[in-house]
Amino acid sequence: MAKTSVIARARKKPKFSTRIVRRCFRCGRKRGYMRDFNTCRICFRELASRGEIPGIKKAS
């Protein structure tokens, strides 16, 4: 989990568009972020294995 202050800083509109930091909506992680699902890779895997993401199923 990212600190609340770090998540709040990422939500603010940056001075320049290249400074935008996309974070996972569940845990606030910035690395391993998947834009299509708005989650990090870890949360994506948890949600997909539980079947909470429509259209996604485990391969094996």
RAGILIN-V520327 format. One record per residue. N is the residue number from 0. RES is the residue in three letters. PHI is phi as a letter, one per 40 degrees, with the letter a starting at -180 (* if undefined). PSI is psi in radians with two decimals (999 if undefined). D_CENTER is the distance of its C-alpha to the mean C-alpha in whole Angstrom. Layout:
N,RES,PHI,PSI,D_CENTER + N,RES,PHI,PSI,D_CENTER
This chain:
0,MET,*,2.31,11 + 1,ALA,c,2.69,11 + 2,LYS,c,2.63,14 + 3,THR,c,-0.65,15 + 4,SER,c,-0.62,16 + 5,VAL,c,-0.71,14 + 6,ILE,c,-0.73,11 + 7,ALA,c,-0.67,14 + 8,ARG,c,-0.63,15 + 9,ALA,c,-0.46,12 + 10,ARG,c,-0.40,13 + 11,LYS,c,2.60,16 + 12,LYS,c,2.16,17 + 13,PRO,c,2.81,18 + 14,LYS,c,-0.68,22 + 15,PHE,b,2.55,21 + 16,SER,c,-0.41,19 + 17,THR,c,-0.22,18 + 18,ARG,c,0.04,17 + 19,ILE,c,2.39,13 + 20,VAL,b,2.04,10 + 21,ARG,c,2.30,7 + 22,ARG,b,2.69,5 + 23,CYS,c,2.39,2 + 24,PHE,c,-0.34,5 + 25,ARG,c,-0.89,7 + 26,CYS,b,-0.27,7 + 27,GLY,g,0.15,6 + 28,ARG,c,2.43,6 + 29,LYS,b,-0.39,7 + 30,ARG,c,2.49,8 + 31,GLY,g,0.53,8 + 32,TYR,c,2.39,5 + 33,MET,b,1.95,6 + 34,ARG,c,-0.67,7 + 35,ASP,d,-0.54,10 + 36,PHE,b,-0.07,7 + 37,ASN,g,0.54,5 + 38,THR,b,2.89,3 + 39,CYS,c,2.99,4 + 40,ARG,c,-0.57,8 + 41,ILE,c,-0.84,9 + 42,CYS,c,-0.63,8 + 43,PHE,d,-0.78,8 + 44,ARG,c,-0.71,12 + 45,GLU,c,-0.81,12 + 46,LEU,c,-0.67,12 + 47,ALA,c,-0.68,14 + 48,SER,c,-0.49,16 + 49,ARG,c,-0.17,17 + 50,GLY,g,0.43,17 + 51,GLU,c,-0.13,15 + 52,ILE,b,2.04,14 + 53,PRO,c,2.36,17 + 54,GLY,g,-0.05,18 + 55,ILE,b,2.29,16 + 56,LYS,b,2.74,19 + 57,LYS,c,2.44,19 + 58,ALA,c,-0.66,22 + 59,SER,b,999,24
